[in-house]
Amino acid sequence: MRLKNLIFCIFALSALSTKATDVVFDIHAGASIVNTTNNYITPTFERPLTNQPGDITLYTCVGFVGGVGVDINNIVGGFGISSGIDIMRRSMRVDWNNMYFEGMPYGEDNSKFIFWSIPLCINYNFKFPEIEHIFVPMIYTGPVASIKLQQRSFVKAPSWVFDWKVGANFTFFSHYKLGLSYNIPLTETLTFDSKYTKNIKNKLHYWLITLGYQF
């Protein structure tokens, strides 16, 4: 219900903003490039594990993203609002082979998570009259709320995750859009708590690179 209400608010906002200079929609798709950070692990004393800094290797993983967006541009002095809804796969690969329990390596985990992501950003359009029919750059920043749809992992992902997004879009010939953004996690993305290992918490930092078509 919360997700439906948020989607309704996004499109109601765009409908009420017809007096703005520029209201545009787009569809887009691309790649998510995910880096994982770990807050270090505290083993239990029942069956302690080998656990030293560097025991865990975290890899960069590539997923996908696709969705629709809406930009309400030039509301006040070139500033506007950008929002939309994306479906995104975020992946994490962790190598536990340097951590041993009873003489055996822990192994490796490949985790995959599917999220709906909804950004709400402030944008700024740079208008160059001589070339705006060819090229228009825009920068934006703001929070992103993501709701988990699916996971394939023994670690846990919370139902809601929050990030802060910083990015830029480049529109060519009024319709073709190239997007680049970086998302900074505001909350823990993944947690793992077992009998032998406590308080594993991970944050996923990720880049998004997309190509889209603007209406």
Sine and cosine of phi, psi and omega as CSV:
sin_phi,cos_phi,sin_psi,cos_psi,sin_omega,cos_omega
0.00,0.00,-0.65,0.76,0.02,-1.00
-0.88,0.48,-0.66,0.75,-0.01,-1.00
-0.89,0.45,-0.68,0.73,0.02,-1.00
-0.88,0.47,-0.67,0.75,0.01,-1.00
-0.90,0.43,-0.63,0.78,0.00,-1.00
-0.92,0.39,-0.67,0.74,0.04,-1.00
-0.89,0.46,-0.67,0.74,0.02,-1.00
-0.87,0.49,-0.67,0.74,0.00,-1.00
-0.89,0.45,-0.62,0.79,0.00,-1.00
-0.88,0.48,-0.76,0.65,-0.07,-1.00
-0.98,0.22,-0.47,0.88,0.10,-0.99
-0.92,0.39,-0.62,0.78,0.04,-1.00
-0.88,0.47,-0.66,0.75,0.01,-1.00
-0.93,0.38,-0.59,0.81,0.00,-1.00
-0.93,0.36,-0.57,0.82,-0.01,-1.00
-0.98,0.17,-0.10,0.99,-0.10,-1.00
-0.95,-0.30,0.52,0.85,-0.03,-1.00
-0.93,0.37,-0.28,0.96,0.04,-1.00
-0.98,0.19,-0.21,0.98,0.05,-1.00
-0.91,0.40,0.41,-0.91,-0.05,-1.00
-0.87,0.50,-0.59,0.81,-0.19,-0.98
-0.48,-0.88,0.91,-0.42,0.12,-0.99
-0.86,-0.51,0.88,-0.47,-0.06,-1.00
-0.75,-0.67,0.48,-0.88,0.07,-1.00
-0.89,-0.46,0.41,-0.91,0.07,-1.00
-0.53,-0.85,0.37,-0.93,0.22,-0.98
-0.90,-0.43,0.57,-0.82,-0.09,-1.00
-0.47,-0.89,0.34,-0.94,0.05,-1.00
-0.42,-0.91,0.40,-0.92,0.00,-1.00
0.06,-1.00,-0.48,-0.88,-0.12,-0.99
-0.88,-0.48,0.56,-0.83,0.20,-0.98
-0.95,-0.31,0.75,-0.66,0.00,-1.00
-0.91,-0.42,0.94,-0.35,-0.24,-0.97
-0.95,-0.32,0.75,-0.66,0.15,-0.99
-0.90,-0.43,0.64,-0.77,-0.05,-1.00
-0.94,-0.35,0.69,-0.73,0.15,-0.99
-0.90,-0.44,0.55,-0.83,-0.07,-1.00
-0.84,-0.54,0.63,-0.78,-0.08,-1.00
-1.00,-0.02,0.30,0.95,-0.04,-1.00
0.97,0.25,0.46,-0.89,-0.17,-0.99
-0.91,-0.41,0.67,-0.74,0.09,-1.00
-0.96,-0.28,0.96,-0.29,-0.01,-1.00
-0.96,0.27,0.41,-0.91,0.12,-0.99
-0.97,0.23,0.24,-0.97,0.02,-1.00
-1.00,-0.07,-0.09,1.00,-0.02,-1.00
-0.91,0.41,-0.78,0.63,0.05,-1.00
-0.66,-0.75,0.98,0.18,-0.15,-0.99
-0.88,0.47,0.59,-0.81,0.04,-1.00
-0.98,-0.19,0.41,-0.91,0.23,-0.97
-0.90,0.43,0.85,-0.52,-0.13,-0.99
-0.48,-0.88,1.00,0.03,0.01,-1.00
-0.87,-0.50,0.37,-0.93,0.08,-1.00
-0.80,0.60,0.75,-0.67,-0.03,-1.00
1.00,-0.10,-0.09,1.00,0.00,-1.00
-0.93,0.37,-0.41,0.91,-0.01,-1.00
-0.95,-0.31,0.77,-0.64,0.08,-1.00
-0.96,-0.27,0.83,-0.56,-0.01,-1.00
-0.94,-0.33,0.77,-0.64,-0.09,-1.00
-0.95,-0.30,0.45,-0.89,0.15,-0.99
-0.98,0.22,0.72,-0.69,-0.04,-1.00
-0.81,-0.58,0.48,-0.88,0.00,-1.00
-0.92,-0.39,0.76,-0.65,0.08,-1.00
-0.83,-0.56,-0.40,-0.92,0.00,-1.00
-0.74,-0.68,0.33,-0.94,0.09,-1.00
-0.55,-0.83,0.56,-0.83,0.06,-1.00
-0.33,-0.94,0.49,-0.87,0.00,-1.00
0.11,-0.99,-0.29,-0.96,0.02,-1.00
-0.83,-0.55,0.49,-0.87,0.00,-1.00
-0.71,-0.70,0.35,-0.94,0.10,-0.99
-0.69,-0.72,0.74,-0.67,0.07,-1.00
-0.88,-0.47,0.83,-0.56,0.12,-0.99
-0.96,-0.28,0.99,-0.14,-0.20,-0.98
-0.99,-0.11,0.42,-0.91,0.16,-0.99
0.84,0.54,0.70,0.72,0.07,-1.00
-0.95,0.31,-0.74,0.67,0.04,-1.00
-0.65,-0.76,0.91,-0.42,0.13,-0.99
0.81,0.59,0.63,0.78,0.01,-1.00
1.00,-0.02,-0.20,0.98,0.02,-1.00
-1.00,0.01,0.54,-0.84,0.02,-1.00
-0.48,-0.88,-0.31,-0.95,-0.04,-1.00
-0.79,-0.61,0.69,-0.73,0.09,-1.00
-0.85,-0.53,0.69,-0.72,0.04,-1.00
-0.47,-0.88,-0.24,-0.97,-0.01,-1.00
0.52,-0.85,-0.30,-0.95,0.06,-1.00
-0.52,-0.85,0.72,-0.69,-0.03,-1.00
-0.81,-0.58,0.50,-0.86,0.25,-0.97
-0.96,-0.29,0.74,-0.67,-0.18,-0.98
-0.64,-0.77,0.68,-0.73,0.16,-0.99
-0.97,-0.23,0.83,-0.55,0.08,-1.00
-0.93,-0.36,0.72,-0.69,-0.07,-1.00
-0.86,-0.51,0.45,-0.89,0.05,-1.00
-0.63,-0.78,0.75,-0.66,0.08,-1.00
-0.86,-0.51,0.85,-0.53,-0.03,-1.00
-0.85,-0.53,0.77,-0.64,0.06,-1.00
-0.98,-0.20,0.92,-0.39,-0.01,-1.00
-0.99,-0.13,0.20,0.98,-0.20,-0.98
-0.91,0.41,-0.30,0.95,0.07,-1.00
-1.00,0.04,-0.01,1.00,0.06,-1.00
-0.96,-0.27,0.81,-0.58,-0.10,-0.99
-0.90,-0.45,0.61,-0.79,0.11,-0.99
-0.74,-0.67,0.88,-0.48,-0.04,-1.00
0.80,0.61,0.66,0.75,0.09,-1.00
0.99,0.13,-0.03,1.00,-0.03,-1.00
-0.92,-0.40,0.66,-0.75,0.05,-1.00
-0.93,0.37,0.52,-0.85,-0.01,-1.00
-0.94,0.35,-0.46,0.89,0.02,-1.00
0.99,-0.12,-0.48,-0.88,-0.12,-0.99
-0.71,-0.71,0.52,-0.86,0.04,-1.00
-0.79,-0.61,0.75,-0.66,0.13,-0.99
-0.90,-0.43,0.94,-0.33,-0.07,-1.00
-0.96,-0.29,0.63,-0.77,0.04,-1.00
-0.73,-0.69,0.70,-0.71,-0.04,-1.00
-0.72,-0.69,0.66,-0.75,0.07,-1.00
-0.94,-0.33,0.79,-0.61,0.00,-1.00
-0.80,-0.60,0.54,-0.84,0.38,-0.93
-1.00,0.04,0.75,-0.66,-0.01,-1.00
-0.84,-0.55,0.72,-0.70,-0.03,-1.00
-0.79,-0.62,0.95,-0.30,0.05,-1.00
-1.00,0.03,0.41,-0.91,0.15,-0.99
-0.64,-0.77,0.99,-0.15,-0.19,-0.98
-0.87,-0.50,0.44,-0.90,0.21,-0.98
-1.00,-0.03,0.75,-0.67,0.00,-1.00
-0.87,-0.49,0.27,-0.96,0.10,-0.99
-0.64,-0.77,0.81,-0.59,0.01,-1.00
-0.99,-0.15,0.73,-0.69,0.10,-0.99
-0.99,-0.11,0.89,-0.45,-0.04,-1.00
-0.96,-0.26,0.85,-0.52,0.09,-1.00
-0.87,-0.49,0.99,-0.16,-0.14,-0.99
-0.78,0.62,-0.56,0.83,-0.07,-1.00
-0.93,0.36,-0.46,0.89,-0.11,-0.99
-0.79,-0.62,0.12,0.99,-0.11,-0.99
-0.92,0.40,-0.35,0.94,0.08,-1.00
-0.97,0.25,-0.21,0.98,0.03,-1.00
-0.95,-0.30,-0.66,0.75,-0.18,-0.98
-0.50,-0.87,0.81,-0.58,0.07,-1.00
-0.72,-0.69,0.90,-0.43,0.07,-1.00
-1.00,-0.03,0.50,-0.86,0.04,-1.00
-0.61,-0.79,0.66,-0.76,0.12,-0.99
-0.91,-0.41,0.42,-0.91,-0.02,-1.00
-0.40,-0.92,0.35,-0.94,0.06,-1.00
-0.39,-0.92,0.51,-0.86,0.02,-1.00
0.27,-0.96,0.07,-1.00,-0.04,-1.00
-0.98,0.21,0.39,-0.92,0.06,-1.00
-0.76,-0.65,0.79,-0.61,0.10,-1.00
-0.96,-0.27,0.76,-0.65,-0.03,-1.00
-0.82,-0.58,0.69,-0.72,0.05,-1.00
-0.91,-0.41,0.74,-0.68,-0.07,-1.00
-0.97,0.25,0.74,-0.67,0.08,-1.00
-0.97,-0.23,-0.61,0.79,-0.13,-0.99
-0.39,-0.92,0.50,-0.86,0.11,-0.99
-0.59,-0.81,0.56,-0.83,0.11,-0.99
-0.81,-0.59,1.00,0.04,-0.06,-1.00
-0.12,-0.99,0.41,-0.91,0.12,-0.99
-1.00,0.07,-0.19,0.98,0.09,-1.00
-1.00,0.08,0.28,-0.96,-0.08,-1.00
-0.97,-0.23,0.65,-0.76,0.15,-0.99
-0.90,-0.43,0.72,-0.70,0.01,-1.00
-0.92,0.40,0.32,-0.95,0.00,-1.00
-0.90,0.43,-0.58,0.81,0.02,-1.00
-0.84,-0.54,0.66,-0.76,0.06,-1.00
-0.76,-0.65,0.61,-0.79,-0.03,-1.00
-0.83,-0.56,0.70,-0.71,0.02,-1.00
-0.76,-0.64,0.18,-0.98,0.17,-0.99
-0.87,-0.49,0.79,-0.61,-0.14,-0.99
-0.95,-0.32,0.69,-0.72,0.10,-0.99
-0.76,-0.65,0.79,-0.62,-0.07,-1.00
-0.31,-0.95,-0.03,-1.00,0.02,-1.00
-0.56,-0.83,0.58,-0.81,0.12,-0.99
-0.87,-0.49,0.54,-0.84,0.04,-1.00
-0.78,-0.62,0.91,-0.42,-0.03,-1.00
-0.98,-0.18,0.78,-0.62,-0.02,-1.00
-0.91,-0.41,0.73,-0.68,0.06,-1.00
0.81,0.59,0.60,0.80,0.11,-0.99
0.94,0.35,-0.12,0.99,-0.10,-0.99
-0.74,-0.67,-0.54,0.84,-0.14,-0.99
-0.99,-0.10,0.80,-0.60,-0.16,-0.99
-0.84,-0.54,0.76,-0.64,0.13,-0.99
-0.94,-0.33,0.81,-0.59,-0.03,-1.00
-0.87,-0.49,0.61,-0.79,0.06,-1.00
-0.63,-0.78,0.81,-0.58,-0.02,-1.00
-0.55,-0.83,0.35,-0.94,0.05,-1.00
-0.79,-0.61,0.77,-0.64,-0.01,-1.00
-0.95,-0.32,0.80,-0.60,-0.01,-1.00
-0.97,-0.23,0.85,-0.53,-0.05,-1.00
-0.93,0.36,0.72,-0.70,0.08,-1.00
-0.98,-0.18,-0.32,0.95,0.01,-1.00
-0.76,-0.65,0.29,-0.96,0.09,-1.00
-0.90,0.43,0.73,-0.69,-0.02,-1.00
-1.00,-0.02,-0.64,0.77,-0.08,-1.00
-0.70,-0.71,0.60,-0.80,0.07,-1.00
-0.70,-0.71,0.48,-0.88,0.04,-1.00
-0.61,-0.79,0.80,-0.60,-0.04,-1.00
-0.64,-0.77,0.91,-0.42,-0.01,-1.00
-0.80,-0.60,-0.05,-1.00,0.00,-1.00
-0.91,0.42,-0.51,0.86,-0.13,-0.99
-0.98,-0.22,-0.39,0.92,-0.07,-1.00
-0.71,-0.70,0.78,-0.62,-0.10,-0.99
-0.91,-0.41,0.49,-0.87,0.26,-0.97
0.88,0.48,0.65,0.76,0.18,-0.98
-0.99,0.17,0.88,-0.47,0.00,-1.00
-0.76,-0.65,0.73,-0.69,-0.05,-1.00
-0.81,-0.59,0.55,-0.84,0.13,-0.99
-0.87,-0.50,0.69,-0.73,0.00,-1.00
-0.97,-0.24,0.91,-0.42,0.13,-0.99
-0.99,-0.11,0.68,-0.73,-0.04,-1.00
-0.51,-0.86,0.54,-0.84,0.15,-0.99
-1.00,-0.08,0.55,-0.84,0.14,-0.99
-0.84,-0.54,0.77,-0.63,0.08,-1.00
-0.84,-0.55,0.87,-0.50,-0.10,-1.00
-0.72,-0.69,0.43,-0.90,0.18,-0.98
-0.86,-0.51,0.64,-0.77,-0.07,-1.00
-0.54,-0.84,0.11,-0.99,0.06,-1.00
-0.82,-0.57,0.80,-0.61,-0.08,-1.00
-0.98,-0.20,0.72,-0.70,0.01,-1.00
-0.99,-0.14,0.00,0.00,0.00,0.00
